[in-house]
Amino acid sequence: MPSPVTLRSIRPADLPLVERLWQLYRHDLSEFRGMLPDDSGLFTSGPLPTYLQDPDSSGYLICQETRPVGFAFVSGVTTPTRHVSEFFVVRAVRRSGVGNRAARQLLATHAGRWEVAFQEENPGAARFWRRLAVEVCPTGHREERRAVPGKPHLPPDTWLLLTT
């Protein structure tokens, strides 16, 4: 039987933990977006502070049993359409069902219309989100390609539009 996977709202005391997981996440993305750490060896915090302070965003720790194994950030929680802003699970639990169970819980927590963006150059993410969309939306979903705002040098993102 698979280990339990839970989502837990991020609390202020979780900030150091989330910042450490964020470094792993940015490191993974660096393979696809060419990001480098700064002179101190850290990746930028990017939008992380915004997610933690914005009342229109929610952040969750993904836990397997009691261990933190990732995070998910949702924006647009007060609007008709929610966005998976960031989603990360550590490599040790990938392809074990942890991400799938966490993503399903996330979509169920904020049922309704969703938009999920990913980069085609990240084949693991592309497979993950497309497979999940088929599983949670048996009546169908749509895909769109959208330019990355303010970054014309990057390939467009793929967006999945679905309703749960």
Secondary structure, DSSP 8 states (H G I E B T S, - for coil): ----EEEEE--GGGHHHHHHHHHHHHHHHHHHH-----TTS----TTHHHHHH-TTEEEEEEEETTEEEEEEEEE-TTSSEEEEEEEEE-GGGTTTTHHHHHHHHHHHHT-SEEEEEE-TT-HHHHHHHHHHHHHH-TT--EEEEE--TT-TTS--EEEEEEE-
